[in-house]
Structures are given as structure tokens and as C-alpha cells.
Amino acid sequence: MKWFMVILTLMISSVASAEVDHLARFEHNQQVSYGRIIGQNIQPLTGDLFGELVASGELLPLEEVKLLLPTTPQKVFAVGMNFASHISSPSDAPPPLFLKLPTSLIASGEVIQLPPDATNVHFEGELVLIIGKQAKNISEAEADKAIFGVTVGNDLTERSWQGSDLQWMRSKASDGFGPVGSVIAVGVDYNNVLLTTRLNGKVVQQENTRYMIHKPAKVVSYLSRYFTLMPGDLIFMGTPGRTQALTNGDTVSVTIEQVGSLENEIRQ
């Protein structure tokens, strides 16, 4: 847990506004709950994550709990070609979209076990939206109200499969190909935060989300035309810059200011 405490300390110290709230889903004594992160502790909460939450019980040291995936989503969407520094798409066109599977999700700190024939897997550090209420046919003006909070993600992609398969299902949604942070940041200006990806400690991606071509409100509104968005659903918002293939033993971390960090080791 030592590495996690370092990441949490960095995350909390980067918070620039007292209005930003950090929530996490965790397990303690075989009970799963949500809690509010306060320094190096977590305050257990009762109630509805997307409704009203109230403090319940004593503060728990973070090192004594197991942090889990932030939600149990029905659907996991993703946006492609959303930064000109990576691959651009027309800003006046619909956002390029694809699906990841809930079973592709893996929490920070867990080891990513690649399939033996996955030989060209790349990292893709991303902002991830968390839907907070049922939404159907909503406008862009209404879309921000449907976004409960954000977390950090890594849209792992097997480039060879991406180019050869009929669809991106295997290349994007294999088990472990969707690492997401355990911490949900509420109250962050997700249209203007710095995203940084590190490979074995070296910065390999860094860009502000203000350069997203298709903004969160546009993406959420567009998705709601065709899919009923449900509380807990996730939307990966695309990656900036260049990516590269990972090898056995590599460690990938993604950090978004005011949001948090995600770190996973690659094994094959």
C-alpha cells in the first residue's frame, strides 16, 4: 500500500479548490461502502452515491481499506480521435465512439495480465466521466448535470488487433484493458485540467483537457440520443499525444490534476 499512499498524497496536494470532493468505493471488514477521502483517511458514508450521503462511523486509515472500482457500470463508452496531438476528428462531426466492456475494467494497483498473443499493447491516459443520473435525449446544456464526477483512466489498446479485426472489441475491451482510478472527483472543472501519463516514471503524455476536440457535454448529449445513460456508466474521453508499446514489467501511471492517479504494472 506504500505506493498508493504516495499517489494519494500527491493527488490531495494538487487540489486547488476546497469545493472539490474526493469519494471512493472501498471494502473494509468484508463490507463495501463509499467514503470521503480526508487526508490519509476515509470517512465511511451511507446513502446513495448519486443522491444523499451522510457520514457514518469513525474515520479509517486508507492503508487499512481496499479501494475498488469507482462504480459498477452497465455500460462503458469511449471517444476516439479527440486530441489533435494524437489523432484528430472534425469538430463539427459526431464524436467517434466505441465500447469497452465492464469486464475490461481493473482498479489502480492491480496487475494487468496481457493475453499471450497481445504483442503491441499501448497505453492511453484519459479523463473518464462518471454518469450520475439516468439521461435520454438531453441537450448539451443539460449534459453537465448528468455528469456526477470524473476519474482517471488508461484505455489500453492492442494496435495490431485494432488494425486487423472487424471491430475494436478485442483490441480495446479485453480483460484488464480498462484501468480506472478508484477516486471520484466531484466539482472539478474537467474541461480544464492537466493530464499526465508516465511510463516507468518518465513522462510520455501531457496535455490539458481544454484541447479535447469533442467536449464532455457534446459527447454525453450525443450518446443520450441512442443509449439510455445510467448512473455509474463510464465514458473514456480520449488520449493526447503519442503512445508506445508496453513490455513485461512496465509500470504505467496516469495523473490528472485535482482528480487523482492510477498506476498498474504490465505482465505477460
C-alpha positions as CSV (number, residue, x, y, z in Angstrom):
1,M,0.0,0.0,0.0
2,K,3.0,2.3,0.3
3,W,3.0,3.3,-3.4
4,F,-0.7,4.1,-3.1
5,M,-0.2,6.4,-0.1
6,V,2.4,8.3,-2.1
7,I,-0.1,8.7,-5.0
8,L,-2.9,9.8,-2.7
9,T,-0.7,12.4,-1.1
10,L,0.2,13.8,-4.5
11,M,-3.4,13.8,-5.5
12,I,-4.7,15.6,-2.4
13,S,-1.9,18.2,-2.5
14,S,-2.8,19.0,-6.1
15,V,-6.4,20.0,-5.2
16,A,-6.7,23.8,-5.9
17,S,-10.2,24.3,-4.7
18,A,-11.9,23.5,-1.4
19,E,-15.1,22.8,-3.4
20,V,-13.6,19.6,-5.0
21,D,-14.8,16.5,-3.2
22,H,-13.0,13.1,-3.4
23,L,-15.1,10.0,-3.0
24,A,-14.1,6.4,-3.2
25,R,-15.7,2.9,-3.1
26,F,-13.9,0.6,-0.7
27,E,-14.0,-2.7,1.2
28,H,-13.4,-2.9,4.9
29,N,-14.2,-6.0,7.1
30,Q,-15.9,-7.6,4.1
31,Q,-18.3,-4.7,3.7
32,V,-18.4,-2.5,0.6
33,S,-19.1,1.2,1.1
34,Y,-18.4,4.7,-0.3
35,G,-16.3,7.1,1.6
36,R,-14.9,10.6,1.5
37,I,-11.2,10.9,1.4
38,I,-9.9,13.3,4.2
39,G,-6.1,13.5,4.2
40,Q,-4.8,9.9,4.8
41,N,-8.1,8.7,6.0
42,I,-11.5,7.8,4.6
43,Q,-14.8,8.8,6.2
44,P,-17.4,6.0,5.6
45,L,-20.7,7.2,4.1
46,T,-24.2,5.8,4.0
47,G,-26.9,6.6,1.5
48,D,-27.0,6.9,-2.3
49,L,-23.8,7.9,-4.1
50,F,-25.8,9.8,-6.7
51,G,-28.3,11.2,-4.1
52,E,-27.6,12.0,-0.5
53,L,-24.7,10.7,1.5
54,V,-24.1,11.1,5.2
55,A,-21.1,10.3,7.4
56,S,-21.3,7.1,9.3
57,G,-18.8,5.8,11.8
58,E,-15.2,6.6,12.5
59,L,-12.5,7.7,10.1
60,L,-10.5,4.7,8.7
61,P,-6.8,4.9,7.7
62,L,-6.6,4.5,3.9
63,E,-3.9,1.8,4.4
64,E,-6.5,-0.4,6.2
65,V,-9.1,-0.4,3.4
66,K,-9.1,-1.9,-0.1
67,L,-10.1,0.7,-2.8
68,L,-12.3,-0.7,-5.5
69,L,-13.5,0.3,-8.9
70,P,-15.5,3.6,-8.5
71,T,-18.8,2.2,-9.8
72,T,-20.3,-1.0,-11.3
73,P,-21.3,0.4,-14.7
74,Q,-23.8,-1.1,-17.0
75,K,-22.0,0.5,-20.0
76,V,-18.5,1.8,-20.7
77,F,-18.2,4.2,-23.7
78,A,-15.0,5.7,-25.1
79,V,-14.2,8.5,-27.5
80,G,-11.5,8.2,-30.1
81,M,-9.5,10.8,-32.1
82,N,-10.3,13.5,-29.5
83,F,-6.9,15.3,-29.4
84,A,-5.2,16.8,-32.4
85,S,-1.9,15.8,-30.9
86,H,-2.9,12.1,-31.1
87,I,-5.4,11.7,-34.0
88,S,-7.9,14.4,-34.8
89,S,-11.5,14.2,-36.0
90,P,-13.7,17.0,-37.3
91,S,-15.0,19.2,-34.5
92,D,-18.3,19.7,-36.4
93,A,-18.9,16.0,-36.8
94,P,-20.3,13.5,-34.2
95,P,-17.7,12.2,-31.8
96,P,-16.0,8.9,-32.9
97,L,-17.2,6.4,-30.4
98,F,-16.6,2.8,-29.4
99,L,-17.4,0.5,-26.5
100,K,-15.3,-1.1,-23.8
101,L,-16.7,-3.8,-21.6
102,P,-17.3,-3.6,-17.8
103,T,-15.2,-6.8,-17.6
104,S,-12.2,-4.9,-19.1
105,L,-12.1,-2.6,-16.0
106,I,-9.4,-3.0,-13.4
107,A,-8.6,-0.9,-10.4
108,S,-5.4,1.1,-9.7
109,G,-2.7,-1.1,-8.2
110,E,-3.9,-4.3,-9.8
111,V,-1.6,-6.2,-12.2
112,I,-2.6,-6.2,-15.9
113,Q,-2.1,-9.7,-17.2
114,L,-2.0,-9.4,-21.0
115,P,-3.1,-12.2,-23.3
116,P,-0.1,-14.2,-24.5
117,D,-0.7,-13.2,-28.1
118,A,-1.0,-9.5,-27.3
119,T,2.3,-8.2,-28.7
120,N,1.6,-4.5,-29.4
121,V,-0.4,-3.1,-26.4
122,H,-0.2,0.7,-26.0
123,F,-1.1,3.0,-23.0
124,E,-3.7,5.7,-23.5
125,G,-4.0,8.0,-20.5
126,E,-7.5,9.6,-20.3
127,L,-10.1,11.5,-18.4
128,V,-13.1,9.4,-17.5
129,L,-16.6,10.8,-17.0
130,I,-19.0,9.2,-14.4
131,I,-22.7,9.5,-15.2
132,G,-24.8,10.3,-12.1
133,K,-28.4,10.1,-13.3
134,Q,-30.5,8.5,-16.0
135,A,-30.3,10.5,-19.1
136,K,-32.1,10.2,-22.5
137,N,-32.2,12.7,-25.3
138,I,-30.7,15.5,-23.3
139,S,-29.2,18.7,-24.8
140,E,-25.6,19.9,-24.4
141,A,-26.9,22.5,-22.0
142,E,-28.3,19.7,-19.8
143,A,-25.4,17.3,-20.1
144,D,-23.2,18.7,-17.4
145,K,-25.9,18.0,-14.9
146,A,-25.8,14.3,-15.9
147,I,-22.0,14.1,-15.2
148,F,-21.6,13.3,-11.5
149,G,-17.8,13.4,-11.4
150,V,-14.6,12.2,-13.1
151,T,-11.8,9.8,-12.5
152,V,-8.6,8.7,-14.3
153,G,-8.4,6.0,-16.9
154,N,-6.0,4.1,-19.2
155,D,-7.6,2.9,-22.5
156,L,-5.1,0.1,-23.2
157,T,-5.1,-0.8,-26.9
158,E,-3.6,-3.7,-28.9
159,R,-2.7,-1.8,-32.1
160,S,-2.2,-4.9,-34.2
161,W,-5.7,-6.2,-33.4
162,Q,-7.1,-2.7,-33.8
163,G,-5.9,-2.7,-37.4
164,S,-6.8,-6.3,-38.3
165,D,-10.1,-7.1,-36.5
166,L,-13.6,-6.2,-37.9
167,Q,-14.3,-4.2,-34.8
168,W,-12.2,-2.8,-31.9
169,M,-13.7,-5.2,-29.3
170,R,-10.7,-7.4,-28.7
171,S,-8.1,-4.5,-29.0
172,K,-10.0,-2.3,-26.6
173,A,-12.1,-4.4,-24.3
174,S,-10.1,-7.5,-23.4
175,D,-9.8,-8.3,-19.7
176,G,-7.7,-5.7,-17.9
177,F,-7.7,-3.2,-20.8
178,G,-9.6,-0.6,-18.9
179,P,-7.8,0.5,-15.8
180,V,-9.7,3.2,-13.9
181,G,-8.9,5.2,-10.7
182,S,-10.8,4.4,-7.5
183,V,-11.2,8.1,-6.6
184,I,-14.2,10.1,-7.9
185,A,-13.5,13.8,-8.1
186,V,-16.7,15.9,-7.8
187,G,-16.6,19.6,-8.5
188,V,-13.6,19.6,-10.8
189,D,-13.6,21.8,-14.0
190,Y,-12.9,18.7,-16.1
191,N,-12.8,20.9,-19.3
192,N,-9.5,22.4,-18.0
193,V,-7.2,20.0,-16.1
194,L,-3.7,18.7,-16.9
195,L,-3.4,15.0,-17.8
196,T,0.0,13.3,-17.4
197,T,1.0,9.7,-18.3
198,R,4.2,8.2,-17.1
199,L,5.9,5.0,-18.3
200,N,8.3,3.7,-15.7
201,G,8.4,7.2,-14.1
202,K,9.1,9.0,-17.4
203,V,6.5,11.5,-18.7
204,V,5.2,10.2,-22.1
205,Q,2.0,12.1,-22.4
206,Q,1.0,15.5,-21.0
207,E,-1.8,17.8,-22.2
208,N,-4.7,19.9,-20.8
209,T,-8.2,18.6,-21.4
210,R,-9.2,22.0,-22.8
211,Y,-7.7,20.7,-26.1
212,M,-10.3,18.0,-26.3
213,I,-12.0,18.3,-29.7
214,H,-15.3,16.9,-28.6
215,K,-16.2,18.2,-25.1
216,P,-17.9,16.2,-22.4
217,A,-21.2,18.0,-22.8
218,K,-21.3,17.2,-26.5
219,V,-20.3,13.6,-26.0
220,V,-22.9,13.0,-23.3
221,S,-25.7,14.7,-25.2
222,Y,-24.8,12.7,-28.4
223,L,-24.7,9.4,-26.6
224,S,-28.1,10.0,-25.0
225,R,-29.8,10.2,-28.4
226,Y,-29.1,6.5,-28.9
227,F,-28.4,5.0,-25.4
228,T,-30.1,5.5,-22.1
229,L,-27.3,6.6,-19.8
230,M,-27.5,5.1,-16.3
231,P,-25.9,6.2,-13.0
232,G,-22.4,4.7,-12.8
233,D,-21.9,4.4,-16.6
234,L,-18.3,5.5,-17.6
235,I,-17.1,7.4,-20.6
236,F,-13.4,7.4,-21.6
237,M,-12.7,10.8,-23.2
238,G,-9.7,10.1,-25.5
239,T,-6.0,10.3,-25.2
240,P,-3.5,13.0,-26.2
241,G,0.0,12.8,-27.8
242,R,1.9,9.8,-28.8
243,T,1.7,6.2,-27.4
244,Q,4.1,3.3,-27.5
245,A,4.1,-0.5,-27.0
246,L,4.4,-1.9,-23.5
247,T,6.6,-4.7,-22.3
248,N,6.6,-7.2,-19.5
249,G,7.3,-5.4,-16.2
250,D,6.4,-1.9,-17.3
251,T,4.5,0.4,-14.9
252,V,2.1,2.9,-16.3
253,S,0.7,5.7,-14.3
254,V,-1.9,8.4,-15.2
255,T,-2.4,11.5,-13.2
256,I,-5.0,14.3,-13.6
257,E,-4.6,17.4,-11.5
258,Q,-7.3,17.8,-8.9
259,V,-8.7,14.3,-9.8
260,G,-6.2,11.6,-8.8
261,S,-3.8,9.0,-10.1
262,L,-3.9,5.5,-11.5
263,E,-0.9,3.0,-11.6
264,N,-0.7,-0.5,-12.9
265,E,2.1,-3.0,-13.7
266,I,2.1,-4.9,-17.0
267,R,2.8,-8.6,-17.1
268,Q,2.7,-11.2,-19.8
